[in-house]
């Protein structure tokens, strides 16, 4: 962003790529209404924030391979700045755009989604990334100073040479049904940078929930058992570095304890899965995962239906799956349980579960989702290969049955 703003004239582009809303090989829409709505809100705010900097944000409901080359020609663009991506679909788009723009146009790519910047990590190359999280974490923590967040750029001179008449599409235009927010949701928040900052203000500064984060993070009900920052982090409305430095500021001015550190610890998990996907490339999407291990590849239609609708034999699983279907949100505790139940108890193809999460989650992030799914399914980075017992988990984390009552109190389907 800052680099792009150093040019004399700058425009920004966002594409609602129809492929992101199409049906996948398992029959799910790749982006369901919850994340689509959050994205609409995020892009709408970005457009207005960029306008204040005199940068028009062109929004298209089309493939980048179509609209970027058209803009390049129409406006005589000579440089394109993008976030560097390396996963299958993103690389395909990047290569498709490059093939269609004139040779003199430079594509400048930047890694800006990490906590530990790839140029700072203490490993010779990505192949040296440890497969065990603790080894990765300790080496990085010891050797890296987290970079400061980027500063807001100054406004550009008023842009008279180009008029932006593009509009952010609504759910219907994206082929999705509008919906009412379920009042029980643990995630009632809206997309966009200002909402991310409001959330930090609330969770850190107003309620001091950060000081109890490690103790409450396995909760299931309500807005404040965990930070809920994953959604804004996933679509780039806020950066991991911004969150990190805000935790540091909190530690200096309010309190520093194991709980405040634990939020950073979890952000390192987020980075870890990004580095694992850099190391293993498309193997994170393959059944045998990064361990090249046998996995349960069954695809039983009844199990699929029961799991998705929340009508399995396990009420703790059902409650979590109904929460996801109704809201696009599920706690980390819930995610671990339903994934383990799908892949290990029912012995179904974990990739279908991951694809369903991709469709439904507001905070879907390619690295965290597929990395965590591999981990829970026994083909990823968990050396212990555990299996969760949902009855036991419910006894520990929902001992009074309140969470199950909340989501199973009525027939929703
Ligand atoms: P907090 O507990 O407040 O944690 C703070 C931040 O740390 C999160 O916002 C997130 O960025 C990061 N974080 C926490 N736990 C993890 C973790 N296990 N892995 C990676 N990062 C973590 N997270 C996603 O962001 N997108 C996904 O698509 C996603 N899919 C998942 C699928 C499965 C099967 C499982 C078990 C976990 C998945 N997670 C995913 C990780 C985790 O469940 C969520 O990040 C977390 O629940 C989000 O809530 P929060 O922001 O309140 O987290």
Boltz pocket constraint, residues with backbone or C-beta under 6 A from the ligand:
constraints:
  - pocket:
      binder: B
      contacts: [[A, 217], [A, 226], [A, 227], [A, 228], [A, 229], [A, 230], [A, 231], [A, 233], [A, 234], [A, 263], [A, 266], [A, 267], [A, 269], [A, 270], [A, 271], [A, 273], [A, 330], [A, 331], [A, 332], [A, 333], [A, 335], [A, 336], [A, 339], [A, 357], [A, 361], [A, 363], [A, 364], [A, 365], [A, 366], [A, 368], [A, 369], [A, 370], [A, 372], [A, 373], [A, 376]]
      max_distance: 6.0
